[in-house]
Amino acid sequence: MSAVDKIKNKAEELMGQGKEAAGDATDNRDLKAEGQADQASGNAKQAGEKVKDIFK
């Protein structure tokens, strides 16, 4: 896995945290849910890449 992929996945996770916080602060459930989904996606991608790294 390249470092670029790791950075992109972490950025997606951090953007999700920001969206979730913004949604929570503004009481916007859709934005909060979108942030949680982005975080889950970023975490899943990171986990997949870690598995790939193990088998190298």
N, C-alpha and C positions, 0 to 999 in steps of 0.2 A: 504494500500500500504506500502510496506516495504521501509525502508531507502535505501536499496541496489538498488531497482528499480529506486528510485528518482536519485540516484547518477549515475546510468547507463544512464538514459535519459539525464541528464545534461551533462555527458561526451560526449554523442553522439552529442549534440548540440554544445558543445565547439569544438569538432573535426571538425564539419562542418564549424564552423567559421574559423578555421585554414586552412582548405582546400580552402575555398573561398578566404581568404587573399592570400594564396600561388598562387592560380590560377590567381588572379588579378595582383599580382606582376610579375608573369612570362608570363602574357597574354595568359594563357591556359584556354580557355573557358570550356573545358570538366571538368577540375578539379574544376573550379569555380561553375559550375552547380552541380557537385557531392556534393560539400560543402553546397550549398543551399538546396539540397535535404536532406542531412543529418540533417541540422538544422530544416527543416520542419518536418521531421520524429520525431526528438527528442521533438519538441514542441507539436506535436500531441499526442505523448505518454504521455507527462506531463499533457496535458489538460485532457486526458482520465483518468489518475490516480487521478486528482483533482476531477473529477466528481464522481469517486468511493468513494473518501474520504467524499464527501458531504453526500452520502447516507448511511454512516456507522452509 
